């Protein structure tokens, strides 16, 4: 189910852009983590409590907008009006393609046990303290996740657990 709902958004950039525009980041709460080694490996995580959203598409749109604003270093207080057609067009024609280029989208279900194992191992490799790993791991009960983008040195996984939506991004960056 998760992949069908996200596929609908990625197939219709205009609808996705309107969902993104309707998200008010100032009304939401996210937990954002960035872990790096001293070389080039990085894991980024975004968690958002499910209770903040009516459905998975709304959550995915909100997490994307959070990632966009953080990545572009925009101030959430400068969030354009949800009815700003120029903003919606920029999202539909530019930003969605920039962050989700069709040639890198794969939308594959992720084996939850393999993901949980990898999650723990990647964080351990990055010397994240065991107490933080345990705290983050408690948010991954009964997960359903999909791989959105995949590469030799890059993974982008979106999912949901009992109480959270999450984005897990792993990569080798220079």
Buried (B, 14 or more C-beta within 10 A) or exposed (E): EBBEBBEEBBEEBEBBBBBBBBBEBEEBEBBEBEBEEEEEBBBBBBBBBBEBBEEBBBBBBBBBBBBBBBEEEBEBEEBBEBEEEEBBEBBBEEBBEEBBEEEEBEBEEBEBEEBBEBBBEBBEEBEBEEEEBEEBEEBBEEBBBBBBBBEEEEBBBBBBBEBBBBBBBBBEEE
